[in-house]
Amino acid sequence: MSDFNQQEIEKEIIKIIDKIKPYLYSEGGDIEYVGFEDGIVYVRMLGACNGCMAMDYTLKDGIEALLVENIPEVIEVKNLEPGEYMG
């Protein structure tokens, strides 16, 4: 994958995540984009989302579903815990 293509994919990922943020804010949560590598989008769920019982549902059935549906290069979304890094 070229750097240009990688940058375009990341722009699209961030655009979709930014559209999701108001919903998360309304519930006291937030999401931080960490990176994209080998088809996996790495995020950090913050605020009320971190440790929330519905976080897995929000991550997989909401965020991951939107990204996979709209960006063919995305195959999965993974949440990183505080202090955890990609790869």
C-alpha positions in Angstrom: 0.0 0.0 0.0 1.4 3.4 -1.0 1.9 6.2 1.6 -0.7 8.2 -0.4 -3.2 5.5 -0.2 -2.5 5.0 3.5 -3.1 8.7 4.1 -6.3 8.7 2.2 -7.6 5.7 4.1 -6.7 7.3 7.4 -8.5 10.5 6.4 -11.6 8.5 5.7 -11.3 6.6 9.0 -11.0 9.8 10.9 -13.9 11.4 9.1 -16.2 8.5 10.1 -14.9 8.5 13.7 -15.5 12.2 13.9 -19.2 11.6 12.9 -19.5 9.1 15.7 -18.0 11.3 18.4 -21.1 13.4 19.2 -23.0 10.3 20.0 -20.3 9.1 22.4 -20.0 12.6 23.9 -23.7 12.5 24.7 -23.1 9.4 26.8 -20.1 10.8 28.5 -17.6 9.0 26.4 -15.0 9.7 23.6 -12.9 7.8 21.1 -9.3 8.5 20.1 -7.9 7.4 16.7 -4.5 5.7 17.3 -3.7 4.3 13.9 -4.3 1.9 11.0 -2.1 -1.1 10.3 -2.7 -4.3 8.3 -6.4 -3.7 7.9 -6.9 -3.0 11.6 -8.0 0.3 13.0 -6.7 1.0 16.5 -8.7 3.3 18.8 -8.8 4.1 22.4 -12.3 4.3 24.1 -12.2 7.1 26.7 -14.4 8.6 29.4 -17.5 6.7 30.2 -16.8 4.4 27.3 -13.7 3.0 29.0 -14.9 0.0 31.0 -18.6 0.5 30.0 -20.7 -2.7 29.7 -21.8 -1.7 26.3 -18.3 -0.8 25.0 -17.9 -4.0 23.0 -21.3 -3.6 21.4 -20.5 0.1 20.5 -17.0 -0.9 19.2 -18.0 -3.9 17.1 -21.6 -3.4 16.1 -21.3 0.4 15.7 -17.9 1.7 15.0 -16.4 -1.4 13.3 -19.5 -2.0 11.3 -19.5 1.6 9.9 -15.8 1.5 9.1 -15.8 -2.0 7.4 -18.9 -1.1 5.4 -17.5 2.3 4.2 -13.8 1.5 3.8 -12.9 -1.8 2.1 -9.4 -1.9 3.5 -10.7 -2.0 7.1 -11.2 -5.5 8.4 -11.4 -4.9 12.1 -11.3 -2.3 14.9 -9.4 -2.9 18.1 -9.6 -0.9 21.4 -6.3 -0.3 23.1 -6.3 0.1 26.8 -4.4 3.1 28.3 -0.7 2.4 28.0 -1.2 -0.2 25.3 0.2 0.4 21.8 -0.5 -0.8 18.2 1.0 -4.0 16.9 
